[in-house]
Amino acid sequence: MAHLSELFRSTEEQVSPVEATVTGHIPEWLKGNFVRLGPGKFDLGDFVMNHWFDGYAVLYKFNINNGKVTFSKRFLQSDAYKRAVAVGRPVFTEFGTKSFPDPCKNIFSRMMSSLLPDLTDNDAINVFTLEDAVFVATETNYLRRIDLSSLETMEKVDLTKLVGVNLASSHTYKDPSGEQYYSMGTSLMSGPKYHIIKTPTTPSGKAQDALKKAVILTTISSSWKTSMSYYHSFGMSENYIVFIEQPLVVSAVKLATSQVKGHSMRDCMNWSPEELNKFFVIEKSTGKILRAKYKSKEPFFLFHHINTYEENNQLVVDVVAFDSPDIIDKLYLKKIRNNELSSKDPGYGRRFVLPLPTEKDFPIGENLVTLKTTATAVKNGDIIQVTPQILSEPGYELPTVSRTVFGKKYRYYYACGLYDPGAFTNALLKVDVETGDVKTWKENEFTYPGEVQFVPCPGSASEDDGILLATVTDVRKGEPDFLLVLDAKSFKELARAEVTVHIPNVIHGIFLSNS
């Protein structure tokens, strides 16, 4: 692990596409753009950002066409990036790095921004489509549209003006029905509240028309008067949305004064495990919050939901969870560039099952779960206490499933072991939730694969009949980074496309088919 500093170095732009060297066979039908996004620039002259999440966003794409592959890469031209490059310091508060005064602002402007802090538009976390547009997001109120062909940065969208939220999940999901998009946000002005945001598809198919019709489906009051839960994603089944309020608590007061007091986002957070996790279930058709109160027996921290589905009037909620939020503090740049990674509290798949209310009251003290699982749900007083089934060995993150089974009963999820010491370091994995079997792909200790994307074969007959795409960064000097193409069923390599330029270690991605 003495080479992690190379994995977390700043990258460079590659505006003109370079042709990759392809070995093996890429299926002829696989045509499109594999786009990925994440932190890419950490060093501003003599200044270094504190946390991996703070790196200024870089977008890159592999264009795949008739077995040929090209690669290009650009920094997101956010206001946060442009000002930081000009000043040599961040002038917007980032996740783990405080903001510095912007010398280009006059005293009045500085006073106003300290009273009403402008949040960062460094959208380095997720990339998604909404109607005809591709957007990138972080966890503030700003989205940026990007041009898919050139990766150029387009207009900025302010969710505060659209639907009144000050913070937002970077994940937006298209409903399996194809008629709505759903996202989440938090408002702070009249006490912290969580909001489910519904954006309809439109006859024009244009994102600008859809965003004008975005509405709040439902509102959930925070469990704390002046604080709210940190969240990154949410679960969605055919008929329900699941929000897990977790005990990583963000102080709204600290966040509001972060610029004037020199706080980062992380400085505003506190882990309160005694609070446990609350599951809120929202009916998509009405926005109604189900009356049942679900709470975990033990506290946990999560970034990502794996999948959510309904079976026999029960809601199966699968997540990758950690026993604590230590994963966040592992990712300070000073630590990881100094190869200080611990194996404490690795993430792994956990299955929770929530019995859905009926006209009859649930009996007290009995396990209400009737599915084939070791997960339990027991009513004590007015609380249904839930404990999870463990789905596999620990040591991975960034789960994904085939879009064909999103929100439905499924069998397989895919994830990557990243750099966390453990059974899946440097590996990709495929977990069978029915049998517990795990398949892995691993090259060597110097190659680090990122999040995988599943692309179904044309006319696919089974859930895992498809292709997996992942980018792999090789930290050895002189060795090429590459796009990896796996057969999802066998988990065997079909092809790779090597490039001589740097592929940075980023977070999320999307495959956009040309067909």
NORHUSUL-V181707 format. One record per residue. RES is the residue in one small letter. OMEGA is omega in radians with two decimals (* if undefined). Layout:
# NORHUSUL-V181707
res = <RES	RES>
omega = <OMEGA	OMEGA>
This chain:
# NORHUSUL-V181707
res = <m	a	h	l	s	e	l	f	r	s	t	e	e	q	v	s	p	v	e	a	t	v	t	g	h	i	p	e	w	l	k	g	n	f	v	r	l	g	p	g	k	f	d	l	g	d	f	v	m	n	h	w	f	d	g	y	a	v	l	y	k	f	n	i	n	n	g	k	v	t	f	s	k	r	f	l	q	s	d	a	y	k	r	a	v	a	v	g	r	p	v	f	t	e	f	g	t	k	s	f	p	d	p	c	k	n	i	f	s	r	m	m	s	s	l	l	p	d	l	t	d	n	d	a	i	n	v	f	t	l	e	d	a	v	f	v	a	t	e	t	n	y	l	r	r	i	d	l	s	s	l	e	t	m	e	k	v	d	l	t	k	l	v	g	v	n	l	a	s	s	h	t	y	k	d	p	s	g	e	q	y	y	s	m	g	t	s	l	m	s	g	p	k	y	h	i	i	k	t	p	t	t	p	s	g	k	a	q	d	a	l	k	k	a	v	i	l	t	t	i	s	s	s	w	k	t	s	m	s	y	y	h	s	f	g	m	s	e	n	y	i	v	f	i	e	q	p	l	v	v	s	a	v	k	l	a	t	s	q	v	k	g	h	s	m	r	d	c	m	n	w	s	p	e	e	l	n	k	f	f	v	i	e	k	s	t	g	k	i	l	r	a	k	y	k	s	k	e	p	f	f	l	f	h	h	i	n	t	y	e	e	n	n	q	l	v	v	d	v	v	a	f	d	s	p	d	i	i	d	k	l	y	l	k	k	i	r	n	n	e	l	s	s	k	d	p	g	y	g	r	r	f	v	l	p	l	p	t	e	k	d	f	p	i	g	e	n	l	v	t	l	k	t	t	a	t	a	v	k	n	g	d	i	i	q	v	t	p	q	i	l	s	e	p	g	y	e	l	p	t	v	s	r	t	v	f	g	k	k	y	r	y	y	y	a	c	g	l	y	d	p	g	a	f	t	n	a	l	l	k	v	d	v	e	t	g	d	v	k	t	w	k	e	n	e	f	t	y	p	g	e	v	q	f	v	p	c	p	g	s	a	s	e	d	d	g	i	l	l	a	t	v	t	d	v	r	k	g	e	p	d	f	l	l	v	l	d	a	k	s	f	k	e	l	a	r	a	e	v	t	v	h	i	p	n	v	i	h	g	i	f	l	s	n	s>
omega = <-3.09	-3.05	-3.05	-3.14	3.12	3.13	-3.07	3.08	3.03	3.14	3.14	3.10	3.00	-3.00	3.11	-3.11	3.05	-3.13	3.13	3.04	-3.05	2.97	-3.03	-3.06	3.02	-3.12	-3.08	-3.09	-3.09	-3.10	3.12	-3.10	3.03	-3.03	3.11	-3.01	3.03	3.11	-3.07	-3.14	-3.08	-3.00	3.12	-3.04	-3.12	-3.11	3.11	3.08	-3.03	-2.92	3.09	-3.13	-3.05	-3.08	-3.13	-2.90	2.98	3.06	2.96	3.14	2.92	3.02	-3.08	-3.10	3.12	3.09	3.11	-3.05	2.98	-3.06	3.03	-2.96	3.13	2.98	3.03	-3.11	3.09	3.04	-3.14	-3.14	-3.06	3.13	-3.13	3.12	-3.13	-3.02	-3.07	3.12	3.02	3.10	2.99	3.10	3.09	-3.02	-3.09	-3.09	3.14	3.10	3.08	-3.13	3.09	-3.08	3.13	3.13	3.06	-3.05	3.14	-3.14	3.12	3.12	-3.11	-3.11	3.08	3.08	3.13	-3.02	3.09	-3.06	-3.07	2.97	3.07	-2.99	-2.98	-2.98	-3.02	3.10	-3.10	3.07	2.99	-3.02	-3.03	-3.00	3.02	-3.13	2.96	-3.01	2.91	-3.12	3.03	-3.08	-3.05	2.93	2.99	3.01	3.09	3.05	-3.02	-3.05	-3.06	-3.01	3.09	3.14	-3.11	-2.99	3.09	3.12	-3.12	-3.11	3.08	3.13	-3.08	-3.03	3.01	3.11	-3.13	3.09	-3.12	2.99	3.08	-3.12	2.98	-3.07	2.99	-3.14	3.10	3.10	-3.14	-3.04	-3.08	2.89	3.12	3.03	-3.12	3.06	3.12	3.02	-3.01	-2.89	-3.11	-3.03	-3.02	3.10	3.06	-3.12	2.94	-3.07	3.12	3.12	-3.07	2.90	-3.06	3.11	-3.12	-3.08	-3.08	-3.10	-3.09	3.10	3.13	-3.09	3.10	-3.10	3.10	-3.13	3.02	3.12	3.12	-3.12	3.13	3.10	3.07	3.08	-3.11	-3.03	-3.08	-3.14	3.11	3.14	2.92	3.06	-3.12	-3.10	3.11	-3.11	3.14	3.06	-3.11	-3.04	-3.00	2.94	3.14	3.04	3.10	3.06	-3.03	-3.02	2.87	-2.88	-3.14	3.11	3.12	-3.14	3.12	-3.13	-3.13	-3.12	-3.02	-3.10	-3.07	-3.11	3.08	3.10	2.90	3.09	-3.11	3.13	-3.11	-3.05	3.09	3.10	-3.11	-3.00	3.13	-3.12	-3.11	-3.09	3.10	3.12	3.06	-3.13	-3.06	3.09	-3.04	-3.06	-3.06	-3.01	-3.12	3.06	-3.10	-3.02	-3.10	3.13	-3.10	3.13	3.14	3.08	3.11	3.13	3.02	3.11	3.09	2.87	-2.86	2.89	3.06	3.12	3.14	3.12	-3.11	3.06	3.09	3.12	3.04	-3.11	3.13	-3.08	-3.12	-3.11	2.85	-3.02	3.12	3.11	3.14	3.10	-3.14	3.13	-3.14	-3.06	3.00	-2.95	2.96	-3.00	-3.13	3.13	-3.02	3.06	3.08	3.09	3.14	3.10	3.11	3.12	-3.12	3.03	3.07	3.11	3.08	-3.08	3.09	-3.14	3.02	3.11	-3.11	3.06	-3.12	-3.07	3.01	3.13	3.12	3.07	3.08	3.04	-3.13	2.95	3.13	3.03	-3.05	-3.12	-3.14	3.13	3.11	-3.08	3.04	3.06	-3.12	3.02	-3.06	-3.14	3.03	-3.03	3.12	-3.13	2.97	-3.07	-3.06	3.03	-2.99	2.84	3.08	-3.00	-3.09	2.95	-3.13	2.97	-3.14	3.13	3.08	-3.13	3.04	3.06	3.03	3.10	-3.14	-3.14	3.12	-3.13	-3.11	3.07	-3.01	-3.12	-2.99	2.86	-3.06	-3.11	3.09	-3.10	3.12	-3.01	-3.13	3.13	-3.13	-3.02	-3.01	3.08	3.11	-3.02	2.87	-3.13	3.09	-3.09	3.05	-3.05	3.10	-3.06	-3.06	3.13	3.11	3.02	3.14	2.94	3.11	3.11	3.13	-3.05	-3.10	-3.09	-3.04	3.08	3.11	-3.13	3.11	3.01	3.14	3.08	-3.11	3.02	3.06	-3.14	-3.07	-3.04	-3.11	-3.06	-3.10	3.07	-3.07	-3.09	2.99	3.09	3.06	3.03	-3.06	3.11	3.10	-3.03	3.10	3.12	3.10	3.12	-3.06	2.90	-3.05	2.94	-3.12	3.10	-3.10	2.92	-3.02	-3.09	-3.09	-3.06	3.10	3.13	3.04	-3.09	2.95	3.12	-3.04	3.06	-3.11	3.07	-3.03	2.96	-3.06	3.10	-3.05	-2.95	-3.03	3.14	-3.13	3.02	-3.13	-3.06	3.06	-3.06	*>
